[in-house]
């Protein structure tokens, strides 16, 4: 699957990478169920994925980022993943390939409240 996205930088910062997660909709004849894996929902075994850039990228407010995420299923029940990031105004482009079997890219970033509810 290929996902293209574009976003505008809202403040000058250092871009270290992207967090990736998904929602899956299971639709039946008269019912449907949604599996949420985002950080604002309770934790699942699907985690979220962090795609860190090899070198952080300085970005300025007002710039646009064009990016593509290319994921191909492989024989190891995983994905071969490539992230391409472009800053068109500066003619900068970077491409990174990830080994998604590596635990380095998995992380569970749900809020602390999902794990601990203090007694009242």
Secondary structure in CASP SS format (residue, H / E / C, confidence):
PFRMAT SS
TARGET T0000
AUTHOR 0000-0000-0000
METHOD secondary structure of the structure
MODEL  1
X C 1.00
X E 1.00
X E 1.00
X E 1.00
X E 1.00
X E 1.00
X E 1.00
X E 1.00
X C 1.00
X C 1.00
X C 1.00
X C 1.00
X E 1.00
X E 1.00
X E 1.00
X E 1.00
X E 1.00
X E 1.00
X E 1.00
X E 1.00
X C 1.00
X C 1.00
X E 1.00
X E 1.00
X E 1.00
X E 1.00
X E 1.00
X C 1.00
X C 1.00
X C 1.00
X C 1.00
X E 1.00
X E 1.00
X E 1.00
X E 1.00
X E 1.00
X C 1.00
X C 1.00
X C 1.00
X C 1.00
X C 1.00
X C 1.00
X C 1.00
X C 1.00
X C 1.00
X C 1.00
X C 1.00
X E 1.00
X E 1.00
X E 1.00
X E 1.00
X E 1.00
X E 1.00
X E 1.00
X E 1.00
X E 1.00
X E 1.00
X E 1.00
X E 1.00
X C 1.00
X C 1.00
X C 1.00
X C 1.00
X E 1.00
X E 1.00
X E 1.00
X E 1.00
X E 1.00
X E 1.00
X E 1.00
X E 1.00
X E 1.00
X E 1.00
X C 1.00
X C 1.00
X C 1.00
X C 1.00
X C 1.00
X E 1.00
X E 1.00
X E 1.00
X E 1.00
X E 1.00
X E 1.00
X E 1.00
X E 1.00
X E 1.00
X H 1.00
X H 1.00
X H 1.00
X C 1.00
X E 1.00
X E 1.00
X E 1.00
X E 1.00
X E 1.00
X E 1.00
X E 1.00
X E 1.00
X C 1.00
X C 1.00
X C 1.00
X H 1.00
X H 1.00
X H 1.00
X E 1.00
X E 1.00
X C 1.00
X C 1.00
X C 1.00
X C 1.00
X H 1.00
X H 1.00
X H 1.00
X C 1.00
X C 1.00
X C 1.00
X C 1.00
X C 1.00
X C 1.00
END
